[in-house]
Amino acid sequence: EFVLLGLSQNHEVQMILFFFFLLFYMIILPGNVLIILTIRGDSQLGSPMYSFLANLAFLDICYCSVTPPKMLTDFFAHPKTISYSACMAQLFFLHFLGAAEAFPICKPLHYTRVVNRRVCCVLVGATWGGGFIHGIILFGLSIHLPFCGSNILDNFFCDVHQLVKLACANTYIVELLMFLNNGVVIVLCFTLLLISYTVLLLKLRTQSSKAKNKVASTCVSHIIVVFIMCGPAMYIYSLPFQAVPMEKVVAVFHTVIFPLTNPMIYTLRNKEIKGSMWNL
């Protein structure tokens, strides 16, 4: 088993963090369940866009169930331990679901012309498949790491770079492969998303002021989510062989806070979904 040091060793601070993160979890979980029930229960929300939002809500439910529940129970545990198998499962699902959320959809201006129910299913399947491949590669590399010394992880969950630090053999090749599969993927997704939104904003120059303001407002809010999702991940995973300052604080953003931004930005700003929610 591994011993997790958690976010803090101070009991008072741990209790404050417990109630803070519990509040986040109590918003994320029912909020995303409500989004799915609303979209599935209203026939007027049958377009592929709402199917994407329902899939995103389901991904958020799964993603926020990987690390927060364990972290919440660990605030009352002394010592905070996690078995080897549970650690590897946490690592796999964290990267599997995280990658599935990160893979971008391109050609936004062609959405109404090219996206139908079949294309929607293919795109959703591709994100899940891509996330699975990403997660299984990191899982396969991690289970072959040799451990024979300390079992203390200075974090609140299991992650690849933490495990590499505990390995008792030369792991430069493994860490390089992890960087190529992790850091490069997140930087590539971030770049493609920014290019996608930049093209969209440039195309708006010929539109009316009302249309430009509406789409620009939507794009800015979406770009904020992209930075919250990709920023912390790039900070942690894009610097191989280096220790990352404030790693645990940054990790909170992409494991706990990020799932909260999706329903707030992508769904609760949508008038049709808000109206259907009130009806439900």
C-alpha positions as CSV (number, residue, x, y, z in Angstrom):
1,E,0.0,0.0,0.0
2,F,0.9,3.7,-0.3
3,V,0.6,6.4,2.4
4,L,-0.9,9.7,1.1
5,L,0.2,12.8,2.9
6,G,-2.9,14.7,1.7
7,L,-3.3,18.4,1.3
8,S,-2.5,19.4,4.9
9,Q,-1.4,17.8,8.2
10,N,-3.2,20.4,10.3
11,H,-6.5,19.0,11.7
12,E,-8.4,22.4,11.7
13,V,-7.3,23.0,8.1
14,Q,-8.4,19.5,7.1
15,M,-11.9,20.1,8.5
16,I,-12.2,23.4,6.6
17,L,-11.1,21.7,3.4
18,F,-13.5,18.8,4.0
19,F,-16.6,21.0,4.2
20,F,-15.3,23.1,1.3
21,F,-14.7,20.1,-1.0
22,L,-17.9,18.4,0.2
23,L,-19.9,21.4,-0.9
24,F,-18.2,21.3,-4.3
25,Y,-19.1,17.5,-4.6
26,M,-22.7,18.1,-3.5
27,I,-23.1,20.7,-6.4
28,I,-21.2,18.7,-9.1
29,L,-22.9,15.3,-8.6
30,P,-26.6,16.3,-8.4
31,G,-26.1,19.2,-10.9
32,N,-24.8,16.8,-13.7
33,V,-27.5,14.2,-12.9
34,L,-30.1,17.0,-13.3
35,I,-28.5,18.0,-16.7
36,I,-28.8,14.4,-18.0
37,L,-32.4,13.9,-16.8
38,T,-33.4,17.2,-18.3
39,I,-31.9,16.5,-21.7
40,R,-33.2,12.9,-21.8
41,G,-36.7,14.0,-20.6
42,D,-37.3,16.8,-23.1
43,S,-37.9,15.8,-26.7
44,Q,-37.1,19.4,-27.8
45,L,-33.5,18.9,-26.6
46,G,-32.9,16.0,-29.1
47,S,-30.2,17.7,-31.3
48,P,-26.6,16.3,-31.3
49,M,-25.4,19.4,-29.3
50,Y,-27.5,18.3,-26.3
51,S,-26.3,14.8,-26.6
52,F,-22.7,16.1,-26.4
53,L,-23.7,18.1,-23.2
54,A,-25.3,15.0,-21.7
55,N,-22.2,13.0,-22.5
56,L,-20.0,15.7,-20.9
57,A,-22.2,15.7,-17.8
58,F,-21.8,11.9,-17.5
59,L,-18.1,12.2,-17.9
60,D,-18.0,14.8,-15.2
61,I,-20.0,12.5,-12.8
62,C,-17.4,9.7,-13.5
63,Y,-14.4,12.0,-13.3
64,C,-15.4,13.6,-10.0
65,S,-15.9,10.2,-8.5
66,V,-12.3,9.1,-9.0
67,T,-10.4,11.3,-6.5
68,P,-12.8,13.4,-4.4
69,P,-14.6,10.6,-2.5
70,K,-11.3,9.1,-1.4
71,M,-9.9,12.5,-0.5
72,L,-13.0,13.3,1.6
73,T,-12.8,10.1,3.6
74,D,-9.0,10.6,4.1
75,F,-9.6,13.8,6.0
76,F,-10.8,11.5,8.8
77,A,-8.2,8.8,8.3
78,H,-4.9,8.4,10.2
79,P,-2.8,7.3,8.4
80,K,-4.2,8.0,4.9
81,T,-3.5,4.8,3.0
82,I,-4.4,3.4,-0.4
83,S,-3.8,-0.1,-1.7
84,Y,-1.6,-0.7,-4.7
85,S,-4.5,-2.0,-6.8
86,A,-6.7,0.9,-5.8
87,C,-3.8,3.3,-6.6
88,M,-3.4,1.9,-10.1
89,A,-7.2,2.0,-10.7
90,Q,-7.3,5.6,-9.6
91,L,-4.5,6.5,-11.9
92,F,-6.1,4.7,-14.9
93,F,-9.5,6.2,-14.5
94,L,-8.2,9.7,-13.8
95,H,-6.3,9.8,-17.1
96,F,-8.9,7.8,-19.0
97,L,-11.8,10.2,-18.2
98,G,-9.6,13.3,-18.1
99,A,-8.4,12.6,-21.6
100,A,-11.9,11.8,-22.9
101,E,-13.0,15.3,-21.7
102,A,-9.9,17.0,-23.2
103,F,-10.2,15.8,-26.7
104,P,-11.5,18.7,-28.8
105,I,-14.2,19.0,-31.4
106,C,-13.0,20.9,-34.5
107,K,-14.8,22.7,-37.3
108,P,-17.3,24.5,-35.1
109,L,-18.6,26.6,-38.0
110,H,-19.6,23.4,-39.9
111,Y,-21.6,22.0,-36.9
112,T,-25.1,22.4,-38.3
113,R,-24.1,21.0,-41.7
114,V,-21.9,18.0,-40.8
115,V,-23.1,16.8,-37.4
116,N,-26.0,14.4,-37.2
117,R,-27.0,11.6,-34.8
118,R,-24.5,9.1,-36.4
119,V,-21.6,11.6,-36.5
120,C,-22.4,12.5,-32.9
121,C,-22.2,8.9,-31.8
122,V,-18.9,8.5,-33.7
123,L,-17.4,11.6,-32.1
124,V,-18.5,10.5,-28.6
125,G,-17.1,7.0,-29.1
126,A,-13.9,8.5,-30.4
127,T,-13.4,10.6,-27.3
128,W,-14.1,7.6,-25.0
129,G,-11.8,5.4,-27.1
130,G,-9.0,7.9,-27.2
131,G,-9.3,8.5,-23.5
132,F,-9.1,4.7,-22.9
133,I,-6.0,4.3,-25.0
134,H,-4.3,7.2,-23.2
135,G,-5.2,5.8,-19.8
136,I,-4.2,2.2,-20.5
137,I,-0.8,3.3,-21.8
138,L,0.0,5.2,-18.6
139,F,-1.5,2.3,-16.6
140,G,0.7,-0.2,-18.4
141,L,3.8,1.9,-17.8
142,S,3.0,2.4,-14.1
143,I,2.4,-1.3,-13.2
144,H,6.0,-2.1,-14.4
145,L,7.6,0.4,-12.1
146,P,9.8,-1.3,-9.5
147,F,9.1,-0.2,-5.9
148,C,11.4,-1.2,-3.0
149,G,11.9,1.8,-0.8
150,S,9.5,4.5,0.6
151,N,5.8,4.1,0.1
152,I,4.9,7.8,0.9
153,L,3.1,9.8,-1.7
154,D,3.2,13.6,-1.1
155,N,-0.3,14.1,-2.6
156,F,-4.0,13.4,-2.0
157,F,-4.3,10.9,-4.9
158,C,-2.1,8.5,-7.0
159,D,-0.6,9.9,-10.1
160,V,2.2,8.8,-12.5
161,H,4.9,11.4,-11.7
162,Q,4.4,10.7,-8.0
163,L,4.9,7.0,-8.5
164,V,8.0,7.6,-10.7
165,K,9.6,9.4,-7.8
166,L,9.2,6.3,-5.6
167,A,10.6,3.9,-8.2
168,C,13.9,2.3,-7.1
169,A,15.5,2.0,-10.5
170,N,16.5,4.2,-13.4
171,T,13.2,5.2,-14.9
172,Y,14.2,8.0,-17.4
173,I,12.9,6.0,-20.4
174,V,9.5,5.3,-18.6
175,E,9.2,9.0,-17.5
176,L,10.0,10.1,-21.1
177,L,7.3,7.8,-22.4
178,M,4.8,9.1,-19.8
179,F,5.7,12.7,-20.8
180,L,5.1,12.0,-24.5
181,N,1.8,10.3,-23.7
182,N,0.7,12.9,-21.1
183,G,2.3,16.3,-21.5
184,V,2.4,16.2,-25.3
185,V,-1.3,15.1,-25.5
186,I,-2.6,17.9,-23.3
187,V,-0.5,20.6,-25.0
188,L,-1.8,19.3,-28.4
189,C,-5.4,19.4,-27.3
190,F,-5.0,22.8,-25.8
191,T,-3.4,24.2,-29.0
192,L,-6.2,22.7,-31.2
193,L,-8.9,24.1,-29.0
194,L,-7.3,27.6,-29.1
195,I,-6.9,27.4,-32.9
196,S,-10.6,26.3,-33.2
197,Y,-11.9,29.2,-31.2
198,T,-9.5,31.7,-32.8
199,V,-10.8,30.7,-36.3
200,L,-14.4,31.1,-35.0
201,L,-13.7,34.6,-33.7
202,L,-11.9,35.6,-36.9
203,K,-14.9,34.5,-39.0
204,L,-17.2,36.7,-36.9
205,R,-15.6,39.9,-38.2
206,T,-18.2,40.1,-41.0
207,Q,-21.2,39.5,-38.8
208,S,-23.5,42.1,-37.1
209,S,-22.5,43.6,-33.7
210,K,-25.3,41.6,-31.9
211,A,-24.1,38.3,-33.4
212,K,-20.5,39.1,-32.6
213,N,-21.2,40.0,-29.0
214,K,-23.3,36.9,-28.4
215,V,-20.8,34.4,-29.9
216,A,-17.8,36.3,-28.4
217,S,-19.3,36.0,-24.9
218,T,-19.9,32.3,-25.4
219,C,-16.4,31.8,-26.8
220,V,-14.7,33.7,-23.9
221,S,-16.6,31.6,-21.3
222,H,-15.6,28.4,-23.1
223,I,-12.0,29.5,-23.3
224,I,-12.0,30.0,-19.5
225,V,-13.0,26.4,-19.1
226,V,-10.2,25.3,-21.5
227,F,-7.7,27.2,-19.4
228,I,-9.0,25.7,-16.2
229,M,-8.9,22.2,-17.7
230,C,-5.6,22.4,-19.6
231,G,-3.6,25.0,-17.6
232,P,-3.1,22.9,-14.4
233,A,-2.5,19.7,-16.4
234,M,0.1,21.3,-18.6
235,Y,1.8,22.8,-15.5
236,I,2.1,19.4,-13.9
237,Y,2.7,17.1,-16.8
238,S,4.6,19.1,-19.3
239,L,7.9,19.4,-17.4
240,P,9.5,15.9,-17.3
241,F,12.2,15.1,-14.7
242,Q,11.3,18.2,-12.7
243,A,9.6,18.8,-9.4
244,V,6.6,21.1,-9.7
245,P,6.1,23.8,-7.0
246,M,2.6,23.8,-5.3
247,E,1.7,20.7,-7.2
248,K,-1.0,19.6,-4.8
249,V,-2.7,23.0,-4.9
250,V,-2.7,23.0,-8.7
251,A,-3.9,19.4,-8.8
252,V,-7.0,20.5,-6.9
253,F,-8.1,22.6,-9.9
254,H,-8.1,19.8,-12.5
255,T,-9.5,17.1,-10.2
256,V,-12.1,18.9,-8.1
257,I,-12.8,22.4,-9.4
258,F,-12.8,21.7,-13.1
259,P,-15.8,19.4,-13.1
260,L,-17.8,22.2,-11.5
261,T,-17.1,24.6,-14.4
262,N,-18.6,22.5,-17.1
263,P,-22.3,22.6,-16.0
264,M,-22.0,26.3,-15.1
265,I,-20.5,27.4,-18.4
266,Y,-21.8,24.9,-21.0
267,T,-25.2,24.2,-19.6
268,L,-26.6,26.8,-17.2
269,R,-25.9,29.6,-19.7
270,N,-28.2,27.8,-22.2
271,K,-31.8,29.2,-22.1
272,E,-33.4,26.1,-23.5
273,I,-31.9,23.8,-20.8
274,K,-32.7,26.2,-18.0
275,G,-36.3,26.4,-19.1
276,S,-36.5,22.6,-19.3
277,M,-34.9,22.3,-15.9
278,W,-37.6,24.5,-14.3
279,N,-40.3,22.4,-16.1
280,L,-38.8,19.2,-14.8
